[in-house]
Amino acid sequence: MSEKITIAIASDLSGFPLKQAIVEHLNQRGDITLLDFGIESADHPKPYFEQAPKVAEAIQDGRATH
């Protein structure tokens, strides 16, 4: 059996629908753990420059492998 990978994901308002579809797809797999840093809904948007560093930091500090 292959090792589980951890993927960090986030989006701004423009990418929110695509992020939701990706999260839904990846959650169906058994070999992936997701760290979803948001946004959680279109009603609470945050800009890209606030979201992208969350993913980068998770990869840098080892919480995520991808």
C-alpha positions as CSV (number, residue, x, y, z in Angstrom):
1,M,0.0,0.0,0.0
2,S,1.3,3.4,-0.9
3,E,1.9,6.1,1.7
4,K,-0.8,8.7,2.3
5,I,0.1,12.2,1.1
6,T,-1.1,15.5,2.5
7,I,-2.2,18.2,0.2
8,A,-2.7,21.8,1.2
9,I,-5.3,23.8,-0.7
10,A,-6.9,27.3,-0.5
11,S,-8.6,29.7,-2.8
12,D,-9.8,33.3,-3.2
13,L,-13.3,34.1,-4.3
14,S,-12.5,33.5,-8.0
15,G,-11.2,30.0,-7.4
16,F,-13.7,29.0,-4.8
17,P,-16.0,26.9,-7.1
18,L,-13.0,25.0,-8.5
19,K,-11.5,24.5,-5.1
20,Q,-14.8,23.0,-3.9
21,A,-14.9,20.6,-6.8
22,I,-11.3,19.5,-6.2
23,V,-11.9,19.0,-2.5
24,E,-14.9,16.9,-3.3
25,H,-13.0,14.8,-5.7
26,L,-9.9,14.3,-3.6
27,N,-12.0,13.4,-0.5
28,Q,-13.3,10.4,-2.3
29,R,-9.8,9.0,-2.5
30,G,-8.4,7.0,0.4
31,D,-4.7,8.0,-0.1
32,I,-4.9,11.7,0.4
33,T,-5.3,13.9,3.4
34,L,-6.4,17.5,2.7
35,L,-5.5,20.6,4.6
36,D,-8.2,23.1,3.4
37,F,-7.2,26.6,4.3
38,G,-10.4,28.2,2.8
39,I,-12.2,30.2,1.8
40,E,-15.1,28.3,3.4
41,S,-17.9,30.1,1.5
42,A,-18.4,32.7,-1.2
43,D,-20.0,34.9,1.6
44,H,-16.6,35.2,3.3
45,P,-14.1,36.0,0.6
46,K,-10.4,36.6,1.2
47,P,-7.9,37.9,-1.3
48,Y,-5.3,35.6,-3.0
49,F,-2.4,37.3,-1.2
50,E,-3.8,36.2,2.1
51,Q,-4.6,32.6,1.0
52,A,-1.5,31.6,-0.9
53,P,1.0,32.0,2.0
54,K,-1.1,29.5,4.1
55,V,-0.5,26.8,1.6
56,A,3.2,27.7,1.2
57,E,3.8,27.7,4.9
58,A,2.1,24.3,5.3
59,I,4.5,22.8,2.8
60,Q,7.5,24.6,4.2
61,D,6.8,23.5,7.8
62,G,6.0,19.9,6.8
63,R,2.3,19.8,7.6
64,A,1.7,19.2,3.8
65,T,3.7,17.2,1.3
66,H,2.1,18.8,-1.7
